[in-house]
Amino acid sequence: MTTEYILYGCKKNQPDYMEEIICTSYNTLDIKKAKKFAKTYRQFVKFRVATFKMGDMPNFNDRKLINL
């Protein structure tokens, strides 16, 4: 099974519910690069990465899917 990573971010002075999807990838290196770019050039200050394996039904209420 392939694991997909989704990087979410929140810009400076915005509440947590205003987070945006910054990047989706199957490679953690892409997520790290996107996080660095978003922090440096797009003024994002808060990040989280959600993961799930392809073929599984995502449960968005499961705290194990969210890596802070």
C-alpha positions as CSV (number, residue, x, y, z in Angstrom):
1,M,0.0,0.0,0.0
2,T,1.2,3.5,-0.8
3,T,1.0,6.2,1.9
4,E,-0.1,9.7,0.9
5,Y,1.0,12.7,2.8
6,I,-1.1,15.9,3.0
7,L,0.6,19.1,4.3
8,Y,-1.8,21.6,5.8
9,G,-0.7,25.1,6.9
10,C,-2.1,28.2,8.6
11,K,-0.9,31.7,7.8
12,K,0.3,34.2,10.4
13,N,-2.5,35.8,12.5
14,Q,-5.2,33.5,11.2
15,P,-7.3,31.1,13.3
16,D,-6.7,27.3,13.1
17,Y,-9.9,26.7,11.1
18,M,-8.5,28.7,8.2
19,E,-5.8,26.2,7.4
20,E,-5.1,25.4,3.8
21,I,-3.8,22.4,1.9
22,I,-0.3,23.3,0.8
23,C,0.9,20.1,-0.8
24,T,0.0,16.4,-1.3
25,S,2.6,13.9,-2.1
26,Y,3.7,10.2,-1.8
27,N,7.2,11.3,-0.9
28,T,8.2,12.9,2.5
29,L,11.0,14.8,0.9
30,D,8.4,16.8,-1.2
31,I,6.5,17.6,2.0
32,K,9.7,18.9,3.6
33,K,10.5,21.1,0.6
34,A,6.9,22.5,0.4
35,K,7.0,23.2,4.2
36,K,10.2,25.2,3.9
37,F,8.9,27.1,0.9
38,A,5.6,27.9,2.6
39,K,7.4,29.1,5.7
40,T,9.9,31.2,3.8
41,Y,7.9,32.8,1.0
42,R,4.2,32.4,1.9
43,Q,4.1,33.4,5.6
44,F,2.7,30.1,6.9
45,V,3.5,29.6,10.6
46,K,1.6,26.5,11.7
47,F,1.8,23.1,9.9
48,R,0.4,19.6,10.2
49,V,0.8,16.5,8.1
50,A,-2.1,14.0,7.7
51,T,-1.2,10.5,6.3
52,F,-3.3,7.7,5.1
53,K,-2.7,4.5,3.1
54,M,-4.2,4.3,-0.4
55,G,-7.1,1.9,-0.4
56,D,-8.1,2.5,3.2
57,M,-11.1,4.6,4.1
58,P,-9.9,7.8,5.7
59,N,-11.2,8.5,9.2
60,F,-10.7,12.2,9.7
61,N,-11.6,12.0,13.4
62,D,-8.8,9.5,14.1
63,R,-5.9,11.3,15.9
64,K,-3.5,8.7,14.6
65,L,-3.9,10.1,11.1
66,I,-2.6,13.5,12.2
67,N,1.1,14.1,12.9
68,L,1.7,17.5,14.5
